[in-house]
Amino acid sequence: MEEGNSIIYGLEHQTRALSPQYGESDAIRFLIGTQSLKPNTNQVHVVELEEDTGALHTKVFKHDIGEIWHLRCSPHDAATLMTTHNAYDPDTCQCTMGVSIFKLPTTEVIPKDLDDLSAIQGRNAEDMELLKTITPEKPEEEIRCAEWHPTDSNRIGIVLDNYVSIRDVNTGSQVTSVAPEGRARLKFTGGKWSPQGHCQFAVLQDTHIKCFDTRTDCVKSSWHIDNAHRQLARDIDFNPNRQFHLASAGDDAALNIWDYRNSKEPIFSRTDHSHWVWTVRYNTYHEQLLLTGSSDARALLTAAASICDLDDEGKRLSQVLEDGVLQSYEQHEDSVYCAEWSAEPWTFASLSYDARLVLSRVPRHFKYKILL
Amino acid sequence: MGDSSNDNENPLDIDGSNFNSEMYLECLLKCATLRQVMDKEAEVVTQSQFLQSEMQTLVYENYNKFISATETVRKMRSDFQIMQEEMNKLSENINNITTFSAKISDNLKESGNNVNRLCSTRQLLDKLQFVFLLPTQLNKAIQENRYVDAVQDYTHAQRVLQKYGNQPSFQSIQSECLEIICDLKKTLRERLLTPDTSASELAESVGLLRQLQETDSSLQDIFLTSAENRLDQHLKNLSSIVDSADILEWVEKCNNTLLADLGIIISCYHDLFEDKEMVNLPEFADKIMTQVFQLFEENVKRPENIGTEILIRGLDKFFRKLQAMSEIISSEPISNKALDVVIQSIKHKATLQYETIQSQFKENLMRVRQSLASKGTESADLKDILNSLQIHLMQKIQASLLDLMAFLQNKLSFGLKSWCGKAVADACWTVISETLINLSEMVKTMASLQTSNNISFELLLILAKLCLEMHENGVTTLHNHLIKLMEESAPGFAIDKRDTNSVMVHLSTAAQTALDSEVVFIGQTAAQMLRVSVLARDWLRAPEPRGPRAVCRRVVETLASADSAASQLFPTSVKPSSDSSRRTIWSRAPSSFSPINRIFSERIEVFSPAGADRAALSNGALKVALKALVECVRLRTFSRHGLQQLQVDVHFLQQRLSCMGNDERLLNALLEDALASAQIRCIDPQLMEASIVDIICERG
């Protein structure tokens, strides 16, 4: 993959689910879930970029349980993944959503021999092992997303319309639920575990961000950022290195970074997109790099160096990057709903609704600036 | 004489001296008849006889006189002999007197010398007495406060004392005198230092001290310290009335007390010390004047002095006095400072002006907001409101410029100075630029607060238009107006061109912010309606469509009302506007969802800068609303009827919205995208016949 050139991978159906594979630090490997209402057409694609050759290898798995709205690989086991899916039942004239956990037969994607190669070229979808399917208590309930607990491999958090259900993976039963008091009418749009708190789950409710401690009665938020965006808040991501910092994106086209101990004003804010921002991700290794995807059909690589170069006493270290957009990735032609960093620090993928995956690299001169 | 010459020449005149009897006779005989000759003869005979007798009388008389004279002479001769004798006696006597007098003067010479000696002794004694009495005299004089006499006496005696000071008897006197004079000096110094001595007393004391041969520098110090004390007193008085007196009163008081005294002090100083180098004075004067200026500025800032007329009059008085002062002091900093005071006052005035304008504008704006809020969207004549706001603003600015021109009146002491002209021009420009920049800032803040604070979109449109108007015409008009005013008030004063660009940039960015905000506001309002309606509905169980949903009508209404408001202020230009955003979204046949189609069409920037044009504004709002519809549709799942309902809605929107904006491709592309997305999200994607959709829309 040369400088500035991105690799594009196309799929057959609409897509809005993307996850990097965790646990394999050396491989650039992404999983994509398709979204199609036609029965038995949905798939999970595993895409791996071979760094040495720049070749792209894929494997396809069947996902007949329904269209995929959300996909997360397990941080505890590279071969395990979790999808949030939806299926139409013609008998009841109703859609039912659920969360399923699968295990891939192998994490290997790059073919080892010619047989492998021909099998892959045939693009015959393979089967995955379904470990568990968890359904909401009421069948018509909508599930926004499901997230793995960062340390406890038996826990997952499922965000529904107006509450968060913490489930045990093995039994599928609800351990506890999070539902804020009052304001129940404001629906949740998403949520995430806080990586530091271990038991804290942050949810997006309308324009607000609220974080609940799952060990308590989960009625009162342990912290919250009211009116984090002027329109709907769409996504958050926690700073992997710096406690208390988190990034949020929303329908006001803004990318905000907050220190949630002081939730009045964002410590960093940019409005570089020209429509709703659907996703925001911190680079796992270099917290000054942020990736955003928006329905203006762009993915932006943004530097928030000014707030990351402060040491513990608030003194400014040498600032290597200017704040602002480092690069705009314009290869998409429809809304970008997902963008993810790979396990390798300099590569990322963005996925648009028109089923186009774009694998890109941080431009080399920025990379050198950060490293040197 | 003529007669006599005639007589002389006429030999015929019988009484003349040249009478020639023969000629006369000849003539007579020739000319006269015999009878006449006869008569003439008789006449001449009578005349001769008469003359004869007369001559005899005369001779007798003379003779008598001669006899009497002879007798007198004889008498005199006898008298002279007596006289001679007496004269001899007299000369003898005189000789006697001379000898006597010589004897007497010989005798008197000795005693005269004695008297002279006595006299000089007496004078010396007098002097000595004066010297001996000097201490008491001095004391007395000092007690009676006749310091001048005392000093005079002392200076008289001083020489003697110095001359004879080594003699023991004088030594005591001298030391006594010195003591007294020391005391005197001390009292004088004390008098200098007491604050209630008047300036003239002060000068007198210093003069005396100088006569007593005090060294200059210490005297200067003392003089200045005491003067400072006095002036401090004045300063205190002045500062105590700073908050209560108006400027005229204050300046009057300042001129009469402090500055007058300062003048006296300074001129005294010059008289007394003839200090050519002026070491201390400027510093001293500066110190005092700085405080005066401070007080003056405080006074100027009082609210009572807002009236230009009173301010100018006070300033004029003050400046005149200062100019006079600066001539006396001839201190560069003070005259500079005097200019500075005027300039500062002008600036201060300008600041007040634009602050007033701003607050008035805010009030106006508040009224406009209230009237907009109370009227509702229907009837408000935005153009009217805009005009009244704009005219009011322009008038206020122009009025304040005119007001500032009062500083350039001829009659003022600083009126026609070029520095004053410059200051006024600067101040005027400050008023213009600050007002406009404030306006821009205000518009920007209002525009960025749009969600939390309900500023109506009409107001945003008005403000945007106002900024644009000011940007296009207002700035230049005001600039020209300023130049004209300056030419009228200060002819010949070369006014610099002002940098109108930065103001214009402020205004245009403010206008842009307001327009963007308006577009987003309208767009979001419509988008919110669509979003809620799409997300809340159960599209899987939707009944067969019977007409467009109510929300579509509301969306159309919202967009239409914004469009009509925009049309009042931003009439569409004849040529199709160049929308700042790029063109149409990939338009494609709803049935085929192929990325290929998108490659050939351009991207839509949804939140993009809005053009100052009705169509561009509407385009902007449409984009925001319809893109939201697309995104929300993609989050739902549709049944066949749900899809058809959306088809009807889209058709309805297309019909009603196509009259707004000028970019039908944009509208169609977005609506097609919405419909295509719904088709993708549909479990049974079958569209209705276009004709049926038409009928349903008509019916609805």
Interface residues (C-beta under 8 A of the other chain):
Chain A: G10 Q14 L37 N86 Y88 P90 C93 Q94 C95 R230 Q231 A253 T271 H273 S274 H275 W276 S295 D296 A297 E333 D334 S335 Y353 D354 A355 R356
Chain B: T451 Q524 L540 R541 W586 F593 P595 R598 I599 R603 E605 V606 F607 S608 K627 E631 R634 T637 S639 I680 R681 C682 I683
